[in-house]
Each structure stands twice: as C-alpha cells, then as structure tokens.
Amino acid sequence: MAKKTDIVSLKWVIGLVNKQAETAEAALVEFSKDSYQKKPLLQCMWSVHQITSTLRVLGIRKGEMLSIEMERSLNYLYKDKVVGERRKLTMGGLMQALKILPAYLAHVQTVREDTGQGLEQYVNDLRRWLGERPRPQAFFFHMELPPEAGISQGGQAAPDEEIQSRANVMLALYLEMAKSALRKRNTAESMKTVARIARKMQTLFAGTPQERFWFTLIGICEGMAGGLIVPDECIAQIFKTGAFMIKYAREHGRAEDPDVDYDDYQQQMLYYIAAVRSKPVHIAAIRQAFGIDDGTVEASRRGLVHIDALVTALSSALERINGVIDYVTGLDISDVGVIGEGAEENPTLGDIEAAQMRLSAAGQDAHAESLHAVHVKLRNLFGGKYGRDGQQLEQVVTAIVRAIIDVKMDLEYKLEHGVCSSFYSKEFELKESVVSATFTQMSLVENAMHALLRRKDLNATLKKKPETEEQALRLTMALHRFLNKTDQGHEALRQAVREMDAGQGDIEQLYALAEEFLSELQKQDRGEREAINGSIQLLSEISGALTFASMEREGAVIDSCREWLEAASKAGAVREDEAFRCFADAFAQIELHLQRSIIDPLDDTSHMLALAEQRAEDLRGFIGQLSSGADVVVAAAEPAVQNYVQDTEILPEFREAFIEESEEICAELQELLPVWQQSPDDNDCLRDIRRHFHTFKGNGRAVGANVLGELGWAAQDMLDRVLEGELTASDRLQELTAEVVAALPGLVESYRQDNGLDLSATRELTNRCFRMASASSEDLARDMPRDENSVVPLRPQQEESPIIEPLGH
C-alpha cells in the first residue's frame, strides 16, 4: 500500500536536514580549493549520509534517490575514480544537488507527497558523469490520480476461491511471456498473451485498487507490442510486481498485498502511457480515464524554485503590500472613491500588481487571486465607479482593507515560520496560542505524575529489605528512575547501584543508602496530595482553555482524565495499574494530536482523537470501581445510603501470609506510636507509622480484605495531611491514631475466621479518620453512635500492579 508522507515528522527534521546540506556544501567548497586534502570530503560524505538516513526513515524514497547518487559520487571522488573533465562535472553536479535538495523538501511539504518533481536531471547528471546508466524518467513522474479512475463503479471482485484457482493457472504463463518480451523475443505475441492475462485479472479484481493496475498494464502491453514503449528497468520492475501480485492472489485471494505500493507503480505506468505519441485503443482509453493530455509529461518535469528564491519573492511582495498599507492609512480612501482620483495615475495599483506577480511566481496562488480582486476593486474605486453610494462604498473599502491585511499577516507568518506553513487564519492563531500554553500545563501534569509514581515505586521496594536477586533488581530499577534524571549528586548511592548492577554490590549498604535517599525525597518533594490536587487544577484549566478555543472534544477527554484522577485520589488508588495506563494513554493521545495539528493543520489526526475518546470512556468505567473514600462519610442529619467497600473471598493461600505480615506491622506500630506521642513533631517517626498504614491499605486490597484496607487508607490519608502541614498533630488526632493502632490486632485476628470482622467497629474508625482529615483536626464523630445504614457493595480493589513507565509517547 502507498505510504503516506509524514509531513509532521518532516517538519520536525527539515531544519536539521537543510543544515546538513549547508555543512556538506561548505565542506565541498573547501575540498575544491585543495583536492589533496580529503578531510573536507569526508565531512561532506558524513553530512550527505545523515541526509540519506533521515530521508529513508521519513519514507521520502525519491528524494533518497538523489542523496544516494550524491553519496556514490563523493565515494568515487574520495577514491580518485573520477578524473579530468568528469571530475569537474561531478563536483558541479554535487553543488547543484545540494542546492536543489532543500527546495525539493519544501516542495514535498507543500504538495504533501514525495512526487520526485525536478529531481530527474540532477540524479541522472551524477550517474552519467560516473559512467552509470540514467534512471528511467518514469521514476520521477507524478500526476494527480483521480480516486476512482480505472476502478469499475459498483464492481465486485470474484470470490477468493475463483481468484486463487485462476491465479494458480496463469502465474507460470505470465512469467514465461513477460520474460520473453523483456528479452525482446517474439515481443508482440508475448505481450498479447500478457495483455489477455492482465484483462482476466482486471475482471477478477473489479472494484478494487488492484483493478486499475491490471487495467493500465494492458496499455503497457499494447505499447510494447506495437513498438511504442521500449522496455527498461522500470518496465521490468512493473512486470515483476505483476508476477508477485498474481502469486499473492493465488495464496490470499482478493486481499491487497501490503508490500505493494500500488499508487507508485500506477504513476510509473502512466508515464509511459502519457509519453506515447500515438493513441491506440487501450492507451487512448487509459488516457481518458486518468485525464492525461499532451502536456501532462511536460507539466511533471517543471523545475523547482529554491527556498531562498521563495523567501525573496515573499519578502518583496510583503514590501510592496506594506507600501500600499502606508498609502491607504495616509488618506481617506472613501473620499477618493467619491471624487475619483483616476486609476491610471495612482501608483498603488502598480504595487498591488507587482505583489500579485511575485506571489504567483512563489506559488502562492490563493493570495495572488486575493490581490487580483483587490486590484479590480481599487481600479473601480479610483475611477469613481461607486460614486456617492455610501453603503456600497463602505462595503468595498472594508473588503479591500480586510483582504490586504489578511495577505500581509499570512506573509509575515510564513516568513517567520517557514514559507510552506499552512494558511494563516485568526482561528488557527487562537488555537495555536491556546495549545502552546496548554503544552506547558500538560508538561507540569506529566512531571508531577512521574515524580509521584517514582516515589511510590521506591517506597514499595523499601517496605522490606531485599533478600532475593529479583528483589534487589527491583530496588535498583526503582533507584535508576531517579538517578537517570541527572548525573549529579548522591555519588555514594550511584556507586552502590553500579556495583549491584555488576553483581558485586552490598545489599545492606544499598538498602541503607536507599532509605536515606527516600527520607531526603520526602522532606524535599511536595506531598502526594499536593501533587495530585495541583494536577487536578491544571487539568481543569487545560479543559477550559481547549473548550474556549472550540476544541470541545479534546476538552471533554481532559475533563474525563481530571474526574478519574480526582476519584482515584479520594480512594487512595493513584498507582501504576490498568486504570492509570488508561489515563496516560488518553492524555498522551490528546497531547500528540494537539502537537501534530499545530505543526501541520492539514494532517489527519482524527484517529488519535478517537483513541483518546475511547480511553476516556474506559476511564469512566474505572471510576465506578473505586471506593468512595472520604465521600462515604455523611452528616448524621442527612439520611443516605453509604457506598461502603465490601470484602471479597480471601484465597486460603493468601490469607495466612496476609495475617502474618499484618501482625508484624501491628507490632511495629505499637512500638512506634509511644515514640511519636512523646515527640509529635518527629516527622521521621510519623512517616514510618504512615508507611505501615499504607501497607495495610495495599495488602488488604490485594487479597480482598477491602474493609481493613479502607481503614488503612483513611488513617494514611489523615497522617498524610499532618506530614503535609494541612493538619496539626493535636491530642485528639493522636488519640484517634492510638485507637486505630489498638484495634488493629483484633481486627487482623478476626480474619482467621470467615465473617469474623466487626464491620461496624471498623467502619466507625474509618469514618472518624476521614472526618478528622476533613475537619481541621476535630474528631466531630468521636462521640457519635455507630451507624448501621444499608450498603451498596463496590467492586473490590485490585492488587497494585507491577511498575511500568506511563505517560510516555
């Protein structure tokens, strides 16, 4: 299938390619001054090689043909294989090729296709001077292909079984006859046979892209049979492709071969059809179907204008237009229209006409036509045609001023951003300014989320000292996510990680250094809640800005991302899992869609937007699976059904391990609590307590003990606010923390028997922690009776998944 030229990627690298061309040109000039010094020639070869590699990646195959010939010529010069007059011609050809390459890339940007226009002369000049056979002109032919030309309207391809059967019979005969004709043995009869096979294939593939290949191949056969078309390497490749298509049809029926660029071969075949002077029956039908006339080949050979010439033409036109604007702003043009100054004597018309001619030469036909309309209106105005009709005069003057200003602004835009930039408009300017500002905010959200997840990952790996090689690897990977951000600081930790990666490290030392590093991070970085709340605010601003700029669909996706992040934050479930991957995909697709739509407004990015909307819809499903968190707490006077989480069945193989680890955590909490109560300002101790509650949350949700996990989350949420300075460690907060710590051993023990957990007591503690967190250290529910409202079970929380890198492009 034809590969679409990636204009956005080209725009990203075109500056670098042009810079490489300038470097190569300067090196070639230096080499020409002293041909005994080969170093400049090597520099030139390196720059041209970089251009070739870039064009290959971009899929600009016809431009790559030129750079490959340049590399070949430079290699011959380096090895002294070109001497005498041919050496001078080769040097000149290289200089011309380096000049035309930027113009060709600008042409590709403008027409959005790798046409090959203007390259044939430069490619073949280099080949001739090296003694190589010229490339067929068909390689560089391009014309606009009518979408349905050569394809039967409403045609239906034959069933796969029939195609496979017929192709199997025809393949051997096609190969024999095509080879015979290419070897110029009994060409007429061989081509008649190939034409009959092509006709049969055309019928079998009616209504498909393959049909017009075979339709056009019949004309090629007719031309060769009559001696009108001389076979060359391009013709040989076309017949070879036909053989591969028959073979593919024999195996896959009517399916399109993904390895065949149908449009490219169609262009090559149409060159021979267009170049034939006689018009026998089949060739005449093909010319009519594709709109080929006697000037088609000549039109495809038009040369390219160098980018410097385009800039000069646009700059000159802008200068003329500025002169017109100065003249117009210096007088009351409506009075001129009433009086009738006289069109022939007014120099403004000459400036408009000169600007129009320059724009036409630069290929800016739309602007040239706009100035032509202005020229007509001004001539009528200065001739007094509109007389004293005030309303008509005002409309004409407004139209003149608006057209001139629009052209002026577009030319300024093109000269600043590139002469091949898309057409300027006020709507695009608004969109560009909003999207540019949005990129900054989106980058802040990405950075905040990355930092948050990196710290969560490191914190998770440090819950226990690594004992196995796999655990040690996970720790070093978590540390690399931080250390790879910069090569400065933490040298002792870096050395320990390097030694561990080399299999010679001390795990005790690495663990101690990692804990110290995490402690520093917790002191320096803003807290999880602050990072998430800041990101939620940014997402809200991004959504509003996009909606304001008439990008409602994009704004709706970002709003879905905000809703999920807000809900996941309340549930304490912002982690690297499937829901976060969904959030990251939606966010990244919108970012890429916006970026490409600004760089190339004509690019079709609807598939990116559709994927983002699909992921946004998936996010809404994930929201329904989250616990309500603090939202489950309602005022006593408000009757409501509370959406409490429910435990699920705990598998026997997980139950004992969960209870065992939970008992260890309870013991550590009972040791840490008195220390913290003695020194409430000891944040290091408080962080350890908070970490244990975080473990309760994660472990509980992982095995299905969601009620106990929710208590762990509520206590963690409360202590997070203390660490972040939002709450103070008041006596009541300490008392509540002590009550939770005291209750935990019994609650854990109750999981040894099914239905042994005291739901009411657990939920009361959970609700009190949530209320404490949201009521500025006041435990307003401390003395309230237990609430036994009915429940609506939610889907259980899933185990935190392995670490991945989200929010990437």
Secondary structure, DSSP 8 states (H G I E B T S, - for coil): ------HHHHHHHHHHHHHHHHHHHHHHHHHHH-TT--HHHHHHHHHHHHHHHHHHHHT-HHHHHHHHHHHHHHHHHHTT---THHHHHHHHHHHHHHHHHHHHHHHHHHHSS---TTTHHHHHHHHHHTT-----GGGG------TTTTS-TT-----HHHHHHHHHHHHHHHHHHHHHHHTTSSHHHHHHHHHHHHHHHHHHTTTSHHHHHHHHHHHHHHHHHTTSS---HHHHHHHHHHHHHHHHHHHHTT---TT--HHHHHHHHHHHHHH-SS--HHHHHHHHHHT--TTHHHHHT-----HHHHHHHHHHHHHHHHHHHHHHHTS-HHHHHHHT--TTT-HHHHHHHHHHHHHHHTT-HHHHHHHHHHHHHHHHHHTTTTTT-HHHHHHHHHHHHHHHHHHHHHHHHHHHH-TT-----HHHHHHHHHHHHHHHHHHHHHHHHHHHHHHHHHHHHTSS---SHHHHHHHHHHHHHHHTT-SSS-HHHHHHHHHHHTT---HHHHHHHHHHHHHHHHHHS--HHHHHHHHHHHHHHHHHHHHHTT-HHHHHHHHHHHHHHHHHHHHT--SSSHHHHHHHHHHHHHHHHHHHHHH-TTS--HHHHHHHHHHHHHHHHHHTTS--GGGG---TTS---B---------HHHHHHHHHHHHHHHHHHHHHHHHHHH-TT-HHHHHHHHHHHHHHHHHHHHHT-HHHHHHHHHHHHHHHHHHTTSS---HHHHHHHHHHHHHHHHHHHGGGSTT-S-HHHHHHHHHHHHHHHHTTT--TTTT-------B---------------S--
